């Protein structure tokens, strides 16, 4: 949602800025500039990346615009503490029901390996390898947008040069000359706008989402290994709260206190 809000604000800022400067918004409708900037950027991406990675572009765009729902660190900590309580009370096999119910494939995989009786070193290695593989895929996805942000402004300059070449053919007609020069710089505007207001920010958004997911995975690995080692639920909660921001930590502590009161009641 924040991506959509940001783009709308950018469009409004540019639009009102043009009006205040006395420029006509109708000048933005320039098919040639649109073709050079967006068509040229697409062509450059096809040259720079294999087709298997370019095919993921629509999916990455969807992720950037509509952030995937991930549990918060406090929620994941609560889930892991609940798993620790079940394991402590009923044994590892009792975690099978939790693994079947969870919608987090990473947590599910870790719980299944614990249930299957795999060694702690093997569980740690597999989970860290998977987290690393996901991180590499995310970096590749963000790189596509970063490169698009690099190509677009340069193509804007190319569009301006093409427009100025066309305007040289209208030196005898002052009205057409002014229009041609104006149209030439629209390509530069679109190139800079798409590069620094669209592609680079989207790349940054994907990097932020990837970082958040990696932090959640590290917390999950830490919790799963502690469950395997038989760490008590209260000790596990104290261990994992170091990953949680202060505001979320207070909410988790309140939930824990409420739960303790329910047990004593």
N, C-alpha and C positions, 0 to 999 in steps of 0.2 A: 504493500500500500504506500509506503514512504517513497518508493521509486516513482509511482504515478503522480503523487503530490509534487515531488521535486521537478518532474518534467513539465507539469502544468504551470508551476511557479516560474520556471525558466521561460516557457513560451509567453506567459503574461508579461514578464520583465522585459523580454526582447521586444514584444509587440508594443507595449506602452512606451518603451524607450525610443522606438522608431517614430511613434506618433509625436512624442515630445521634441524629437529632433527635426520633425517636419517631413519625415520620409513616409512614403505611401506603403501600406501593408500589401497592396496589390502587386508591388514589385517582387514580393517573395515568391509569387507564382511564376516560376521559371523552369519549365520542363527540361531545358538543356542543362541547367545547373544541377537539378535533381538527378538526372541521368549520369552526369560526370561524377558527382560526389558519391551517391549511393551505389550506382552501377560500378563505378571504378573501385570503390572500397570492397564490394563483393568480389570483383575480379581479382583484386590483390589478395584477398583471403583465400580464394581457391588456389592461387599460385603458392601461397605460403604454407598452407596446411593440407594434409591428406583428406580425401573425401570422407573417410570414416569419422574424422573429427568435426568436419564442417556439418555433417548430418546432425550433430548434437546441438547446433546453434539454436533452433527453435526451443528445445528443452531448456537450454541454459537461459534463454530469454525469459521463459516462463518462470524459472526459479528466481531470476533477478526481480521480476515484477511481482510475483506472488510467492513470498518466502515460505519454504516448506515448514510445516509445523513440527518443531522439535521440543521435547520436554525440557524444562528449565533444569539447571543444576540442582536446585532444591528438590524438584520432583524426582529426578533420577536418584538423588541421594536417599530420598524416602523409599523409592522402589528397592534399592540395594539393601537398605536397613531391614525392610520387610523380608527380603530373601534371606538375610542373615538370621533373622528371628526364626523363620521356618526351618532353615538348615540346622540351627542350634537345637531346635525343639524336636524335629521329626527326621532329620538326616537329609543328605543330598538328594535322595530319590524323590522326596516330597517337593522338590523344586520343579519337577516335571510339569505340574499343573500351571505354575507361574510362567514357565517357558512357553507353554501352549497359549497362554492368554496375552502375553506381551506383544505389542505391535512394533517394538524396536528390534530389528533383525540382528543388530550387533549384540545387544544384551541377550537375546535368545540364543545366539550361537555360543556365547560364553557360558551360559547356564547349561546348555546341552553338553558341552565338553566337560563341565564339572560333574554332571549326572553320569556321563559315560566313564568317569574315573580316569581321565587323562591326567598326566603329571602336570604340576604347576608350571614348570619351565616350558612345556609344550604349549599350554594354554596361553601363557604370556607371549610366546613367540608368534603364534598364529594370530592373536588379536592385534599385536603391534604391527605385524606384516600387513594385515587387512587395513588398519588405520593408515599406514604409510601408502598403500596402494590407492586408497580413496583420496588421500591428500594430493598425490601426483595427478590423478584424474581431474581434480578440482583446479589445480594449477594450470593444466592444459586448457581447460575451459575458460578460465579467466584470461589466459594469454591471448585467446582469439579476440576478445574485446579490447585488450590493451593494444594489440597490433592494429585493430580497426581504428582506434583512437589516434594512432600514429600516422596511418595512411590518409585519413580523411582531411586533415588540415593541409597536407601537401597537395592533395588532389584539388583542394580549394584554390590554391595558388595556380595550379595547372588550368583550372576552369577560368580563372581571371585572365590568364595569358591568352587563352583561346578567345575569350570575349573581347579582349583588347585588339587582337588581330582582326576580328570581325569588324570592330568599330573603325579601324583604319580605312575600311572601304566606304565609310560614310563621312569622310572629312569635308565634303562639299555641302552636307546637310546637317546643320547645327543641331536640329531637333532630334534627328535619328542618332547623331553622334553621342549626345547626352544620354539618350535611352540605352544605347549599346554599352557605354561605359558603366552606367548604373547596373545593367544586367551582368556585366563582367564581374563586378565586385559582390554580387549576390552569391556567386559560387564560393568565393572566399568566406563570406559570412556563414553559409551552410556547412562548409568544411570545418571551420573552427567550432561552430555550434555543435555539430554532430560528434566531433572528436572530443571536445572538452566538457560538454554538457551531457552527452549521451554515452558514448562508448567507454571513455576512461572511468566515469563514475560507476557504470554498470560493472566494469572489471573490478573496481574496488569493492563493490557490493558483494560480488561473488567471492572475493578473497575473505571478506569479513564473515560471510556465512560459513565458508570452509573452516576458518579459524575457530568459530563457535562450535562447529560440529566436532572438530578435532579435540577441543578442550573437553567436550562432553564424553567423547570416546576414552580419553585418558582417565577421566574420573571413573568411568564404567570399568575400565581395566583394573584400576586400583581397588575398586570395590569388590570385583569378582575374585581377585587374587586373595584379598583379605577374607572373604567368605570361605574360600578353599582352605585357607590356613586356620580357620576356626576362630577368627577374631570375634569378640562379643559384639552384639548390635550397638550397644552404647559406645564402645570404643571405635567401631567403624564409623558411626555418625560423627564423632569428634575428629576422626581422621579425614573424612571427606568434606567437612565444613570449611576447611582451608581453601577449597576450590570455589566456594560460594561467595558472591558479593555480600557486603554487610546487610543491605536491605532484605535480600532473599534469606540470609542467615537468620534474621529475626523472625521471619515468617515460619521457617522450619522449626526453630526453637519453640515457637508458640504452638505449632501443631504437635510437637513432641510432648509439651506440657499438658495439652488438652487430652492427648492419648493416655498419659500417665494418670490423669485425674479420672478418666473413664474406667481404667483398670482398678483403681482403688475404690471407686464408688460402688 
